[in-house]
Amino acid sequence: MLKDRIKSTQLLIQQVKEAQQVQDRHRRSEEFGQLVQEKVPTFVKEVRAIRMVEKNYPGQWHLSSVNETMQSLKELMLNIRHEPRGKFGNIVRSFEPLQREAKMQWPAIAKEQHQDNKKALEVFRRIHQETSKLDNILQEFTSIEKKWPLSEQDLIRYQNVLKEATQFITTLGASSQIQQFLEKMAAGKATLNDLNDEVLQWIRSQDLTSRVFMTFK
């Protein structure tokens, strides 16, 4: 009788252990699933953004181990259901430096695209009447530098703003020499030697004679 009770108790203990193990596996599986759901969408956005910038502005990225990391991530996505949790964690950690590098490098890539237009618009804004339009374009330039990762819609909008800025500058008919004069004016460095016939004609054509001043140093 006592032996049967001992055996029954041992069996119950074993069943409890097995149930606890199943519960622990289920808990770890749920945690892993949550981790995957949290990280994978971010990975996908980052990868798409990096490849999109690479396609539109080739040679601009200086990311370390980008191809190796991308390949590891691609293989992981293809076999996510069969990969051990530890490997997924390793991929997550290996991708984080690439994420940081991309976020740090994108502002410089963006500035490279619009820095000339931005410089010209900042000068034109001081003498032109359509300041609200110029402010909107300049704000878009500032915003895109801080935006990462980019979506396809973000990039399309940015490229449209670049075109708008270029068209605006073109409609003003300001040559590089005129822009140089305006930059010197803005910096307080323009002299009579910079004020040639081309510059004077442009100032008159834009009806800016009452907005451009020169003074003694």
PyMOL commands that set and color helices and strands:
alter all, ss='L'
color gray80, all
select helices_A, chain A and resi 2-56+66-78+85-124+131-146+152-172+176-186+192-194+197-205
alter helices_A, ss='H'
color red, helices_A
deselect
rebuild
show_as cartoon
